[in-house]
Amino acid sequence: MGVGHNQDDAFSMATLDLTTKLGRLTLPNPILVASGTFGYAREMERIVDLGRLGGILPKTITWEPRAGNRPSRTVETSAGLLNAIGLDNDGIELFLEHHLPYLSKLPTKVIVSIAGRDEAEFARLAERLDGLPGIAALELNVSCPNVARGVDFGTDPAKCEAVVRLVTRQCSLPVFAKLTPNVSRIAEIAQAAEAGGADGLSVINTVLGMAVDWRRRAPMLANVVGGLSGPAIKPVALRCVYEVSRAVSIPVIGIGGITNVDDVMEFFVAGASAVQIGTANYFDPLVSMKMLDALPGCLSEAGVETISEIVGTLGTAL
């Protein structure tokens, strides 16, 4: 009896399909690594089998180089990480010269994260990247809380729709808008991004927070406030994914506090079609590999053979 059960399980596992469709973008599986937490991937190639990942999002790039905020720029909290890096990066030209040649040869999809000071700069970045080998899609970082005007396009529906529409007109690549949770009605921002032509939504960016050294009567971040990530924000992220996925018809990528395969499955059930792993990469660089190892077993346990069968099933399977 036990042998037969194992054979049935083996057959079921063999029929599982992890292929993930996000609008025009097709990924080999739904496990991606989040921008800003994986460098430009080269740093991780000796630890992680990059070819197994569904996709990689390198550090956000801007048109001109940025030094970022002054230190201290990170503070560890009891259940997460506060950061106020400030989009420190080398700018688009050095990205194209030094990083893209390596990234374009990786055996997985590369989604480039971009941030602009205004609509025109977002569009100029997208146009510069359009058609270049090795770039599968763009993620618009309209939700960074650590730079001046970093969330302007992520908190105003009209501005969000306008910037997405301009980018999609200038670029043939699939476009995903990364939304901030630091709004009253995230579904309205999501609908605006969809109206602007976004192929999908990345939900969420960091939650605005701060840390205080009471003995010095001083903030622990030089920027005073920063973005909180890690396990502490998972309940917020799940709520946002749930609300957004029910407000739009385009796919949602879930982000926020994902540290194990159960977290991944929770995001699928809440409405995400894929996930990005962020802060967990810092304390366990192999976390994405562990999730990929465990994911087929969870899908088999759920009685499904594809990711899409479980997406957005919260409440329907009870």
JOVEN-V443985 format. One record per residue. RES is the residue in one letter. PHI is phi as a letter, one per 20 degrees, with the letter a starting at -180 (* if undefined). OMEGA is omega in degrees with one decimal (none if undefined). BURIAL is # if it has 24 or more other C-alpha atoms within 12 Angstrom, else .. Layout:
# JOVEN-V443985
res=(RES:RES)
phi=(PHI:PHI)
omega=(OMEGA:OMEGA)
burial=(BURIAL:BURIAL)
This chain:
# JOVEN-V443985
res=(M:G:V:G:H:N:Q:D:D:A:F:S:M:A:T:L:D:L:T:T:K:L:G:R:L:T:L:P:N:P:I:L:V:A:S:G:T:F:G:Y:A:R:E:M:E:R:I:V:D:L:G:R:L:G:G:I:L:P:K:T:I:T:W:E:P:R:A:G:N:R:P:S:R:T:V:E:T:S:A:G:L:L:N:A:I:G:L:D:N:D:G:I:E:L:F:L:E:H:H:L:P:Y:L:S:K:L:P:T:K:V:I:V:S:I:A:G:R:D:E:A:E:F:A:R:L:A:E:R:L:D:G:L:P:G:I:A:A:L:E:L:N:V:S:C:P:N:V:A:R:G:V:D:F:G:T:D:P:A:K:C:E:A:V:V:R:L:V:T:R:Q:C:S:L:P:V:F:A:K:L:T:P:N:V:S:R:I:A:E:I:A:Q:A:A:E:A:G:G:A:D:G:L:S:V:I:N:T:V:L:G:M:A:V:D:W:R:R:R:A:P:M:L:A:N:V:V:G:G:L:S:G:P:A:I:K:P:V:A:L:R:C:V:Y:E:V:S:R:A:V:S:I:P:V:I:G:I:G:G:I:T:N:V:D:D:V:M:E:F:F:V:A:G:A:S:A:V:Q:I:G:T:A:N:Y:F:D:P:L:V:S:M:K:M:L:D:A:L:P:G:C:L:S:E:A:G:V:E:T:I:S:E:I:V:G:T:L:G:T:A:L)
phi=(*:f:f:f:f:f:f:f:f:f:f:f:f:f:e:f:c:e:g:c:d:d:m:f:d:d:d:f:a:e:d:d:d:f:g:n:d:c:l:d:m:g:f:d:f:e:d:d:f:f:f:e:f:f:a:c:d:f:g:g:d:c:f:d:g:c:e:n:e:f:f:f:d:c:b:f:d:f:b:r:c:e:c:c:f:n:l:g:a:e:n:f:f:f:f:f:e:d:d:f:g:f:f:f:e:f:e:b:e:d:d:e:e:c:b:c:f:b:g:f:f:g:f:f:f:f:f:f:e:f:n:f:g:n:d:e:a:c:d:e:e:e:b:f:e:d:c:f:m:f:d:g:e:e:d:d:g:f:f:f:f:f:f:f:f:f:f:f:f:e:b:e:f:g:c:d:e:e:e:e:e:e:c:f:c:f:f:f:f:f:f:f:f:f:f:f:o:f:f:a:c:d:c:c:e:f:e:f:b:b:c:c:e:f:f:e:l:b:f:e:e:f:e:m:d:b:e:e:c:n:g:f:e:g:g:f:f:f:f:f:f:g:f:f:f:e:d:c:d:e:f:d:d:e:b:p:m:e:c:b:f:f:g:g:f:f:f:f:f:f:p:e:e:b:c:d:e:d:g:g:f:f:e:b:g:e:f:f:f:f:f:f:f:e:f:g:f:f:f:f:f:f:m:c:d:c:f:f:f:d:f:m:e:g:n:e:d:e)
omega=(-179.8:179.9:179.0:179.7:179.6:179.1:178.0:178.8:-179.0:178.8:-179.2:179.8:-177.6:-177.8:-178.8:178.9:-178.2:179.9:-174.7:177.7:176.2:-174.8:-179.6:-177.2:176.3:-178.7:177.8:176.6:-171.8:-177.0:177.8:174.6:-169.0:177.0:178.0:-177.4:-174.8:-178.6:173.9:174.4:-177.9:-177.8:-173.0:-170.1:178.8:-176.6:-172.9:172.3:-172.7:-179.6:178.6:-176.6:174.6:179.1:-179.9:173.2:178.4:179.0:-179.9:176.9:176.8:-177.2:178.9:176.4:177.6:-179.9:-178.2:-179.2:177.9:178.5:1.7:-174.0:176.3:176.0:176.0:177.5:-175.3:-178.1:-179.7:-176.3:172.5:175.6:173.2:-177.0:177.6:177.2:173.5:178.2:-174.2:-177.7:-170.9:-175.9:177.0:174.1:-179.1:-177.0:-170.3:-172.1:-176.4:177.8:177.1:-177.0:-175.7:-179.8:-179.4:-178.2:176.3:-178.3:177.7:177.3:-174.7:178.4:-179.1:176.5:179.5:178.5:178.5:-178.0:-176.6:-179.3:173.6:-177.8:-179.9:176.5:-178.8:-179.9:179.4:-176.9:-174.2:175.1:-180.0:-179.0:173.7:178.7:-176.2:-176.2:175.9:170.1:179.7:178.8:179.5:-168.8:179.1:-176.5:-169.4:176.5:178.3:178.8:-176.6:-179.2:-177.1:-175.5:-179.1:-178.5:-179.3:-176.8:-178.6:179.3:179.1:179.3:-177.0:-177.5:177.6:-179.1:-179.4:179.1:-177.0:175.7:-176.9:-169.2:-179.9:-179.4:169.6:-175.7:177.4:178.0:179.8:-170.8:176.8:174.2:-173.5:178.6:179.7:-176.0:-176.6:179.3:179.4:177.7:178.9:179.6:177.8:177.9:177.3:179.0:179.1:177.0:178.9:176.5:-179.2:-176.2:173.8:-170.3:18.4:166.3:-173.7:178.6:-176.8:-179.5:178.9:175.7:-173.7:170.0:-173.2:-179.5:178.3:-174.9:-173.4:174.1:-179.4:172.5:177.6:178.7:-177.7:178.5:179.2:-178.9:179.1:176.5:178.5:-174.0:-177.9:-174.8:-176.8:178.8:177.6:-179.1:178.6:178.6:-179.7:177.5:179.4:-178.2:-176.0:-176.1:178.7:-178.8:-177.1:177.8:178.2:-176.0:-179.3:172.2:-177.5:-179.8:173.2:173.1:-178.2:-176.1:-179.4:-174.0:175.8:175.0:179.3:-177.9:177.9:179.4:175.9:-178.1:-179.6:177.0:179.7:177.1:176.8:179.2:171.3:178.6:-175.5:-173.8:-179.3:177.7:-178.0:-176.6:174.6:-176.9:179.8:-173.1:-179.6:178.3:178.6:178.3:179.5:177.0:-173.7:-173.1:179.3:179.2:179.0:178.2:177.7:177.8:-179.7:178.2:179.2:-179.8:177.3:178.4:-173.5:-178.4:-176.6:-177.1:175.2:-177.2:179.4:178.4:-177.2:-175.8:-176.7:none)
burial=(.:.:.:.:.:.:.:.:.:.:.:.:#:.:.:#:#:#:#:#:#:#:#:.:#:#:#:#:#:#:#:#:#:#:#:#:#:#:#:#:#:#:.:.:.:.:.:#:#:#:#:#:#:#:#:#:#:#:#:#:#:#:#:#:.:.:.:#:#:.:.:.:#:#:#:#:.:.:.:#:#:#:#:#:#:#:#:#:#:.:#:#:.:.:#:#:.:.:#:#:.:.:#:#:.:#:.:#:#:#:#:#:#:#:#:#:#:#:#:.:#:#:#:#:#:#:#:#:#:#:.:.:.:#:#:#:#:#:#:#:#:#:#:#:#:#:#:.:.:#:#:#:#:#:#:#:#:.:#:#:#:#:#:#:#:#:#:#:.:#:#:#:#:#:#:#:#:#:#:#:#:#:#:.:.:#:#:#:#:#:#:#:#:#:#:#:#:#:#:#:#:#:#:#:#:#:#:#:#:#:#:.:.:.:.:.:.:.:.:#:#:#:#:#:#:#:#:#:#:#:#:#:#:#:#:#:#:#:#:#:#:#:#:#:#:#:#:#:#:#:#:#:#:#:#:#:#:#:#:#:#:.:#:#:#:#:#:#:#:#:#:#:#:#:#:#:#:#:#:#:#:#:.:.:#:#:#:#:#:#:#:#:.:.:#:#:#:#:#:#:.:#:.:.:#:#:#:#:#:#:#:#:#:#:.:.:.:.)
